[in-house]
């Protein structure tokens, strides 16, 4: 897995039975369409609750992090061999 740690613009769905779900995001000038969420979890950093998602576009695995305090998303890592 390659660490990236860059801010990204994400379009996500909030609510419904699935809760929050990233649908697509822009990184390196490309729009990545999320085909599936493979795992989700919550990580605490002090008093902050960060929501993490492992997502795939069908060929690459990405680790996205949502910080509700700042309403911001970060791409934490990329794995090209899944």
N, C-alpha and C positions, 0 to 999 in steps of 0.2 A: 504494500500500500504506500502510495506517495503522499506525503503531507502537503497540503496546499494552503490552508488558512487564509482564504480571501473572501471578502464580501461578495455576495451574489444577489441578483434580483430574482425573486421566486414568485410564481403564481401558485397559490395553494387553495385547497378547499377546506373550509372550517365548518364543523357541525356535522349533523347526520350520524349514522351508525358508525362510520369509520373515524370520526373525530377529525383532527387536522391531518391533511395529506398533501404533500407537494405534488403538483401536476407537471410543472416545467420550470426551468430556470435558465438564465443567461450566464455563460461563462466563456471567456476567451473569444468573445464575438460570435458565439454560437448559441442557439437555443437547444437545450437538451430536454427532450420529452420523456417524462418518467413513465415507464411501462409497468413498474411494480415497486412497492415498498417491501423490502425483504425483512426489515427489522426496525423497531422503534423503541426508544428508551428515554428516560429522564436522567440528567446528570445535575448535581448541585455544585455550584461554585459560590461558596459563602451563602448569602441569602437568596441568590438567583437560582431559578429552576430553568435549565436549558433543555429543550426538546430536540432529540437527535433522531435522524432517520437515515437508514441505509437504503438507498434507492438504486434502481438499475434502468438503463435505457435499452436493455436487451443485450448489450455487449460490454458494458463498463459498469462498475459498481462505484457509487459516490456516497460520501458521508456528509449530510447536510445538518446544520445546527440552527435552530430558531431560538432567539432570545426574546421572550414576550415583553420584557422590561423596555427594550428599545425598539421592538417590532422589527428586528433585523435578522437577516439570514447570513450564514457563512458556509462556504464549502470548505470542509476540514480536510478531506482526503479523497483520493481517486485510486481505484484498483482496476487496471485494464485487463487482467487475466482472471476472469471468473469462470 
